[in-house]
Amino acid sequence: QTLNNLVNGKAGISPEMAVRLSKAFGSTPETWLRMQMTYDLAQLKGREINVKRFKRAS
């Protein structure tokens, strides 16, 4: 079920899942987490995110 959710885009790759995937497919956890981060950032491109700028206390 968990792998199905990953494949269908219903779940992301957690650090624990990255370790499991790396053992199953012979890559590194960092590779899986990097792919997840790249995907997450791509999903945000073109979306406007409103954030108030932080002001230091004087």
N, CA and C atoms as an extended XYZ file, in Angstrom:
174
Properties=species:S:1:pos:R:3:atomname:S:1:resname:S:1:resid:I:1 pbc="F F F"
N         0.825       -1.194        0.000 N   GLN     1
C         0.000        0.000        0.000 CA  GLN     1
C         0.870        1.260        0.000 C   GLN     1
N         1.900        1.288        0.815 N   THR     2
C         2.767        2.464        0.895 CA  THR     2
C         3.450        2.727       -0.434 C   THR     2
N         3.973        1.694       -1.061 N   LEU     3
C         4.626        1.854       -2.361 CA  LEU     3
C         3.618        2.309       -3.411 C   LEU     3
N         2.415        1.793       -3.338 N   ASN     4
C         1.349        2.210       -4.245 CA  ASN     4
C         1.070        3.703       -4.097 C   ASN     4
N         1.025        4.189       -2.864 N   ASN     5
C         0.801        5.618       -2.622 CA  ASN     5
C         1.942        6.463       -3.173 C   ASN     5
N         3.169        5.982       -3.056 N   LEU     6
C         4.322        6.697       -3.616 CA  LEU     6
C         4.213        6.793       -5.132 C   LEU     6
N         3.943        5.669       -5.754 N   VAL     7
C         3.872        5.610       -7.219 CA  VAL     7
C         2.751        6.491       -7.752 C   VAL     7
N         1.646        6.548       -7.053 N   ASN     8
C         0.489        7.316       -7.507 CA  ASN     8
C         0.506        8.766       -7.045 C   ASN     8
N         1.593        9.194       -6.426 N   GLY     9
C         1.715       10.590       -6.014 CA  GLY     9
C         0.866       10.967       -4.815 C   GLY     9
N         0.424        9.986       -4.065 N   LYS    10
C        -0.407       10.250       -2.890 CA  LYS    10
C         0.419       10.386       -1.620 C   LYS    10
N         1.707       10.054       -1.693 N   ALA    11
C         2.597       10.151       -0.534 CA  ALA    11
C         3.981       10.549       -1.017 C   ALA    11
N         4.707       11.226       -0.143 N   GLY    12
C         6.076       11.603       -0.452 CA  GLY    12
C         7.049       10.607        0.152 C   GLY    12
N         8.319       10.849       -0.114 N   ILE    13
C         9.362        9.967        0.402 CA  ILE    13
C         9.916       10.550        1.696 C   ILE    13
N         9.710        9.839        2.784 N   SER    14
C        10.243       10.238        4.087 CA  SER    14
C        11.679        9.732        4.197 C   SER    14
N        12.438       10.236        5.167 N   PRO    15
C        13.788        9.698        5.357 CA  PRO    15
C        13.803        8.181        5.571 C   PRO    15
N        12.866        7.674        6.346 N   GLU    16
C        12.814        6.223        6.569 CA  GLU    16
C        12.526        5.478        5.269 C   GLU    16
N        11.583        6.000        4.490 N   MET    17
C        11.260        5.362        3.216 CA  MET    17
C        12.445        5.438        2.261 C   MET    17
N        13.201        6.535        2.313 N   ALA    18
C        14.388        6.678        1.466 CA  ALA    18
C        15.413        5.592        1.787 C   ALA    18
N        15.574        5.278        3.060 N   VAL    19
C        16.497        4.206        3.457 CA  VAL    19
C        15.991        2.866        2.920 C   VAL    19
N        14.712        2.624        3.057 N   ARG    20
C        14.136        1.366        2.565 CA  ARG    20
C        14.296        1.234        1.048 C   ARG    20
N        14.003        2.318        0.331 N   LEU    21
C        14.133        2.290       -1.127 CA  LEU    21
C        15.582        2.086       -1.553 C   LEU    21
N        16.497        2.712       -0.821 N   SER    22
C        17.913        2.567       -1.176 CA  SER    22
C        18.389        1.125       -0.993 C   SER    22
N        17.890        0.472        0.038 N   LYS    23
C        18.257       -0.936        0.250 CA  LYS    23
C        17.625       -1.835       -0.810 C   LYS    23
N        16.409       -1.506       -1.215 N   ALA    24
C        15.703       -2.325       -2.200 CA  ALA    24
C        16.262       -2.156       -3.609 C   ALA    24
N        16.683       -0.931       -3.951 N   PHE    25
C        17.095       -0.649       -5.323 CA  PHE    25
C        18.583       -0.363       -5.480 C   PHE    25
N        19.349       -0.376       -4.387 N   GLY    26
C        20.790       -0.231       -4.480 CA  GLY    26
C        21.292        1.175       -4.709 C   GLY    26
N        20.524        2.163       -4.321 N   SER    27
C        20.971        3.552       -4.429 CA  SER    27
C        21.218        4.084       -3.022 C   SER    27
N        21.339        5.402       -2.891 N   THR    28
C        21.533        5.987       -1.563 CA  THR    28
C        20.254        6.672       -1.095 C   THR    28
N        20.064        6.779        0.219 N   PRO    29
C        18.906        7.516        0.731 CA  PRO    29
C        18.920        8.972        0.259 C   PRO    29
N        20.116        9.545        0.162 N   GLU    30
C        20.230       10.944       -0.272 CA  GLU    30
C        19.689       11.135       -1.688 C   GLU    30
N        19.907       10.148       -2.534 N   THR    31
C        19.385       10.228       -3.904 CA  THR    31
C        17.870       10.296       -3.900 C   THR    31
N        17.243        9.457       -3.105 N   TRP    32
C        15.780        9.448       -3.037 CA  TRP    32
C        15.240       10.743       -2.443 C   TRP    32
N        15.898       11.233       -1.398 N   LEU    33
C        15.441       12.477       -0.779 CA  LEU    33
C        15.657       13.664       -1.712 C   LEU    33
N        16.743       13.642       -2.471 N   ARG    34
C        17.005       14.705       -3.444 CA  ARG    34
C        15.924       14.709       -4.532 C   ARG    34
N        15.536       13.526       -4.985 N   MET    35
C        14.466       13.437       -5.988 CA  MET    35
C        13.150       13.963       -5.427 C   MET    35
N        12.865       13.650       -4.168 N   GLN    36
C        11.642       14.139       -3.541 CA  GLN    36
C        11.665       15.653       -3.433 C   GLN    36
N        12.805       16.214       -3.023 N   MET    37
C        12.933       17.662       -2.897 CA  MET    37
C        12.765       18.343       -4.255 C   MET    37
N        13.370       17.779       -5.289 N   THR    38
C        13.250       18.336       -6.637 CA  THR    38
C        11.800       18.323       -7.094 C   THR    38
N        11.104       17.238       -6.822 N   TYR    39
C         9.689       17.136       -7.170 CA  TYR    39
C         8.864       18.173       -6.408 C   TYR    39
N         9.102       18.280       -5.109 N   ASP    40
C         8.355       19.232       -4.283 CA  ASP    40
C         8.553       20.661       -4.769 C   ASP    40
N         9.792       21.032       -5.076 N   LEU    41
C        10.076       22.385       -5.561 CA  LEU    41
C         9.437       22.628       -6.927 C   LEU    41
N         9.431       21.628       -7.782 N   ALA    42
C         8.800       21.762       -9.099 CA  ALA    42
C         7.302       21.999       -8.956 C   ALA    42
N         6.685       21.387       -7.960 N   GLN    43
C         5.258       21.581       -7.726 CA  GLN    43
C         4.942       23.013       -7.299 C   GLN    43
N         5.902       23.680       -6.671 N   LEU    44
C         5.698       25.048       -6.194 CA  LEU    44
C         5.946       26.107       -7.261 C   LEU    44
N         6.702       25.770       -8.299 N   LYS    45
C         7.027       26.752       -9.334 CA  LYS    45
C         5.747       27.276       -9.964 C   LYS    45
N         5.693       28.586      -10.098 N   GLY    46
C         4.528       29.213      -10.699 CA  GLY    46
C         3.420       29.533       -9.715 C   GLY    46
N         3.523       29.019       -8.516 N   ARG    47
C         2.529       29.345       -7.487 CA  ARG    47
C         3.030       30.522       -6.682 C   ARG    47
N         2.135       31.418       -6.377 N   GLU    48
C         2.515       32.568       -5.555 CA  GLU    48
C         2.392       32.185       -4.088 C   GLU    48
N         3.445       32.462       -3.355 N   ILE    49
C         3.454       32.176       -1.924 CA  ILE    49
C         3.608       33.499       -1.200 C   ILE    49
N         2.617       33.833       -0.407 N   ASN    50
C         2.643       35.099        0.321 CA  ASN    50
C         3.263       34.903        1.694 C   ASN    50
N         4.342       35.637        1.927 N   VAL    51
C         5.034       35.579        3.209 CA  VAL    51
C         5.412       36.993        3.592 C   VAL    51
N         5.100       37.361        4.829 N   LYS    52
C         5.529       38.679        5.304 CA  LYS    52
C         7.000       38.615        5.658 C   LYS    52
N         7.720       39.643        5.267 N   ARG    53
C         9.148       39.699        5.546 CA  ARG    53
C         9.361       39.891        7.043 C   ARG    53
N        10.317       39.175        7.594 N   PHE    54
C        10.651       39.249        9.009 CA  PHE    54
C        11.403       40.543        9.279 C   PHE    54
N        10.999       41.248       10.302 N   LYS    55
C        11.695       42.481       10.687 CA  LYS    55
C        12.363       42.262       12.031 C   LYS    55
N        13.634       42.655       12.099 N   ARG    56
C        14.360       42.534       13.359 CA  ARG    56
C        13.840       43.540       14.370 C   ARG    56
N        13.884       43.140       15.632 N   ALA    57
C        13.530       44.065       16.709 CA  ALA    57
C        14.680       45.045       16.890 C   ALA    57
N        14.344       46.297       17.102 N   SER    58
C        15.396       47.317       17.266 CA  SER    58
C        15.880       47.398       18.684 C   SER    58
